[in-house]
Amino acid sequence: MSSRTTVYLDSDILKALKLKAIDMGVSVSALINDSLRNELREDLEDLQAIRERANEETVSFEEVLRSLKLDETQS
């Protein structure tokens, strides 16, 4: 099912989308739908990774810096 909506795009973005759509042999709508679907899929994967790592120990930035300094002196 598809729905109609209005989206305002920068003219250079629209031009690039039209050229890419022509090159790929698809419509601009299909290109935008695929791009948005891929972005949302990545968000879902990120959320899953966050859930999986929720119980990991937190390391502060300061601790990481200290460990880097130790590594430098060992070289």
N, C-alpha and C positions, 0 to 999 in steps of 0.2 A: 504494500500500500504506500502510495506517495502522497505527500501534501505539498501545497504551494506556500511559499514564504518569500519575503523580500529581504535581501541581504545587501548591504552597501559595501562594495569592495573598492579599494584603491584602483585607479585606472591601470596602473602598471601590473598589478596582480591579476586583474581581469584579462589583460592582454596576454600575460604569460599562461593563464589557465586556458584561454581559447587556443593558443598555439599548441600547447601540450595536448589538449583534447583532439585537435586535428591530427597531430602527429601520432597519437595513440588510436585514433579511429573511434573515439567515444564522445559522448556529449559532455559539456561542461558540468551538467548536473551529476552525471555518473562519476566524473572525476572528483567533484566536491564530496559526494556521498562516500566514495571509497576512502578519500583522505580523512574525513571525519570518523568513519568507522575504524580506520587504523589507529587514529589518535585515541579514541575511546577504548579500543582493545589494549593499547599500551597503558592507559590509566588503570584498567582492570588488572593487568599484570603487575603494575607498580603496587597497587593496593594489596595484592596477594603476597608480594615479596615483603611488604611492611608487616602483614599479619604473621608471616613465617618467622620474621626476625624480631618479633615483639619481645621475646624473652631473653634476647641476647644482652650481654653486659654492655653498658654504655661506657664509652671511652671519651674523655674530654679532649678538646683540642690541645690543651696544655700538655696532657700526657703524651699525645702523639708527637708534639714538638720535642719533648724531653727524650723520647725514644729515638728520634732522628739525630739529635745531638750525640747520643751514646753511640749510634751507628757510625757517625763521622769519626769519632775518636778511635774506633776499632779498626778503621781502614789503614 
